[in-house]
Amino acid sequence: MTAVELDPAVVAEQYRDQVRAQVQRLANGGRSLRVVGLLGRDSGPAATYARYAAKGFGSMGIEFDLRKVAAPEVQPAIADANNDPAVDGVFLYYPLIDRPQDRWLRELVDPRKDMEGMHSFWSRLLYENQRYVDPDRTLRAILPCTPLAILKLLDYAGMRGSGSSAPLEGVTACVINRSDIVGRPLAAMLANDGARVHSLDVDGSVTFEPAIGRHAHDLHESGIDRASALAASDVVISAVPSRDFEPIRGEEIRPGAICVDVAEFTNFDPSVRDRASVFIPRVGPMTIAMAGRNLTRLAALRR
């Protein structure tokens, strides 16, 4: 078996088309969409991501204003963007200060302009599996753009459940790295759709039990080890931002598994491609497409 390599740029194009259509409708009504991005460093992964984002947003007809900010300037810059009626979305490129303070900065972004979907207003809805903002269920909640991008790619790759109670009933997934930006919300989103998710991190292993027979997923410490989690999983997503991470080898995964590499430094050994059914080497283009989609939804919420 040789894995099919899925190019996220190809999948992202169909979503960019949808965003372009929404942006054009707003433009026809006299409303353009504008995003402010805040960047703390001239080089590194964040700067590279910002350059790609500028190109991606431009291709969707969204104005992108990237602002370089020093640490003391970050909070005033967020406040300025929040208070500017001409700004529709705010995008933060980490690190801006340091990890604890960056976590706080996410709380300073107006949720109505939080196109990343990382504010606690949106996180609470996600973890409680509340999919709409309003009681009439007409306004969809915003989901974090990178986990959402991964879910869309997995769906395109053929991830399907085997039951009728939830879309991913019967699916077992392994998510390595339980960060607040990718790993934790992704595990919750998979479990809310019916999957059983083994979440591995340097702090230990937990399992997200599917939201079947209850409103939202359940979470408990499991102590499952890497070998057992990988061998049991139909889907493997790894997002460890370290060169020291031991790459996942083909012999560790279930034959036919779908594998997604979200890390700056590859988390998968080349042998995985001889055992997986689909390999997704990166996610970036889809993240930018989902951020654009979130932006159009926020524009609708603000109206």
LINZIJO-V767855 format. One record per helix or strand of 3 or more residues. SS is the DSSP state (2 for helix, 1 for strand). FROM is the first residue (numbers start at 0). TO is the last residue. If there is no record, write none. Layout:
BEGIN
ss=<SS & SS>
from=<FROM & FROM>
to=<TO & TO>
END
This chain:
BEGIN
ss=<2 & 1 & 2 & 1 & 2 & 1 & 2 & 2 & 2 & 2 & 1 & 2 & 1 & 1 & 1 & 2 & 1 & 2 & 1 & 2 & 1 & 2>
from=<7 & 33 & 44 & 62 & 70 & 88 & 98 & 110 & 119 & 144 & 171 & 182 & 195 & 203 & 217 & 225 & 234 & 249 & 257 & 269 & 277 & 283>
to=<27 & 38 & 58 & 67 & 82 & 92 & 107 & 112 & 126 & 156 & 175 & 191 & 200 & 208 & 220 & 231 & 237 & 251 & 260 & 273 & 279 & 301>
END
